[in-house]
């Protein structure tokens, strides 16, 4: 689970990894090796890094993983992970997609952290509205991995 899942404060499940640059770099080393070995998918952690939920962490998902490491595979949300973000469903989906999540796993009736999930139809409608309004660039949903 990307990234720093094992470094949360007090080992809290789905907690926050409040790491400095050196500590974070240590936890990112296995991902560098995995990308170099040709891994094709990465699942996002429920955890946060420095207070930002990983499902909305553009710095690490797009900046580090995709741009810096050159990861060209599929970034997959954890089941209901996007439901843990703040805001309504459209806001949550837009934040995750803009951060670098390529595939959102919707849990159906299951809830994550008390947030109710939405149907696949609501997901599609929300993403379409986010693209049409410019909140999500069309390239994020039309792009084909390199």
C-alpha positions as CSV (number, residue, x, y, z in Angstrom):
1,X,0.0,0.0,0.0
2,X,1.5,3.3,-1.2
3,X,3.0,5.0,0.8
4,X,4.5,4.8,4.3
5,X,1.7,2.5,5.5
6,X,4.0,0.9,8.1
7,X,5.1,4.3,9.5
8,X,2.0,5.7,11.0
9,X,2.1,7.2,14.4
10,X,1.9,4.5,17.1
11,X,1.4,2.0,14.3
12,X,-2.3,3.1,14.0
13,X,-4.1,1.4,11.1
14,X,-5.1,4.0,8.6
15,X,-3.2,6.6,10.6
16,X,-0.8,9.4,9.8
17,X,2.9,9.0,8.9
18,X,4.4,12.3,10.1
19,X,7.8,11.7,8.5
20,X,10.5,14.1,7.6
21,X,12.1,14.0,4.1
22,X,14.7,11.4,5.2
23,X,12.1,9.1,6.9
24,X,9.8,9.3,3.9
25,X,12.6,8.6,1.5
26,X,13.4,5.4,3.5
27,X,9.8,4.2,3.2
28,X,9.7,5.0,-0.6
29,X,12.8,2.9,-1.4
30,X,10.8,-0.4,-2.0
31,X,8.6,1.4,-4.5
32,X,11.6,2.6,-6.5
33,X,12.8,-1.0,-6.7
34,X,9.3,-2.2,-7.6
35,X,9.0,0.3,-10.5
36,X,12.4,-0.5,-11.7
37,X,11.4,-4.2,-11.7
38,X,8.4,-3.4,-13.9
39,X,5.5,-3.5,-11.5
40,X,2.2,-2.7,-13.3
41,X,-0.1,-1.7,-10.5
42,X,0.1,0.1,-7.1
43,X,-2.7,0.2,-4.5
44,X,-3.0,3.4,-2.5
45,X,-2.9,3.2,1.3
46,X,-5.8,4.3,3.5
47,X,-3.1,6.1,5.6
48,X,-2.1,9.8,5.4
49,X,1.4,11.3,5.0
50,X,1.9,14.5,6.9
51,X,-1.8,14.9,7.3
52,X,-2.8,14.4,3.7
53,X,-4.8,11.2,2.9
54,X,-2.9,9.2,0.4
55,X,-5.9,9.0,-1.9
56,X,-5.6,12.8,-2.4
57,X,-1.8,13.1,-2.2
58,X,-0.9,14.5,-5.6
59,X,2.7,15.2,-4.4
60,X,3.4,11.5,-3.8
61,X,1.0,9.8,-6.3
62,X,1.6,11.9,-9.4
63,X,4.8,13.8,-8.4
64,X,6.9,11.0,-6.9
65,X,5.4,7.8,-8.2
66,X,4.4,8.7,-11.7
67,X,6.7,11.6,-12.6
68,X,9.9,11.0,-10.5
69,X,9.9,7.2,-10.7
70,X,8.3,7.0,-14.1
71,X,5.6,4.6,-13.0
72,X,3.4,4.0,-16.0
73,X,1.1,1.4,-14.6
74,X,-2.3,1.6,-12.9
75,X,-2.8,3.4,-9.6
76,X,-5.7,1.7,-7.8
77,X,-7.6,3.0,-4.9
78,X,-8.1,0.8,-1.9
79,X,-11.7,-0.4,-1.4
80,X,-13.6,2.7,-0.2
81,X,-10.4,4.7,0.2
82,X,-11.8,7.6,-1.7
83,X,-14.8,7.7,0.7
84,X,-12.4,8.7,3.5
85,X,-11.7,12.0,1.8
86,X,-13.6,15.2,2.8
87,X,-16.5,16.6,0.9
88,X,-19.3,15.3,-1.3
89,X,-18.8,12.4,-3.7
90,X,-18.0,14.6,-6.7
91,X,-15.3,16.5,-4.6
92,X,-13.8,13.2,-3.3
93,X,-13.7,11.6,-6.7
94,X,-12.2,14.7,-8.3
95,X,-9.5,15.0,-5.6
96,X,-8.5,11.3,-6.0
97,X,-8.4,11.4,-9.8
98,X,-6.5,14.7,-9.8
99,X,-4.0,13.3,-7.3
100,X,-3.2,10.4,-9.6
101,X,-5.7,7.6,-8.8
102,X,-6.5,5.8,-12.1
103,X,-9.1,3.3,-10.9
104,X,-11.5,3.8,-8.1
105,X,-12.8,0.8,-6.3
106,X,-16.3,1.4,-5.0
107,X,-17.4,-0.8,-2.1
108,X,-21.1,-0.9,-2.8
109,X,-22.9,-0.8,0.5
110,X,-19.8,-1.1,2.7
111,X,-18.7,2.1,4.4
112,X,-15.1,3.3,5.2
113,X,-14.6,5.4,8.2
114,X,-18.3,6.0,8.6
115,X,-18.6,7.6,5.1
116,X,-21.3,6.1,3.0
117,X,-20.2,5.0,-0.4
118,X,-22.1,5.7,-3.6
119,X,-23.3,3.6,-6.5
120,X,-21.3,3.1,-9.7
121,X,-23.8,5.3,-11.5
122,X,-23.3,8.2,-9.1
123,X,-19.6,7.7,-9.6
124,X,-19.9,7.9,-13.4
125,X,-22.2,10.9,-13.2
126,X,-19.9,12.7,-10.7
127,X,-16.8,12.1,-12.8
128,X,-18.6,13.3,-15.9
129,X,-19.8,16.5,-14.2
130,X,-16.3,17.1,-12.8
131,X,-14.8,16.7,-16.3
132,X,-17.4,18.9,-18.0
133,X,-16.9,21.6,-15.3
134,X,-13.1,21.5,-15.7
135,X,-12.6,20.3,-12.2
136,X,-10.9,17.2,-13.6
137,X,-8.9,17.5,-16.8
138,X,-10.3,15.4,-19.6
139,X,-6.8,14.0,-20.1
140,X,-7.0,12.3,-16.6
141,X,-10.0,10.1,-17.7
142,X,-9.1,9.8,-21.4
143,X,-5.4,9.0,-21.0
144,X,-3.9,5.7,-22.0
145,X,-1.0,4.6,-19.8
146,X,2.3,4.9,-21.7
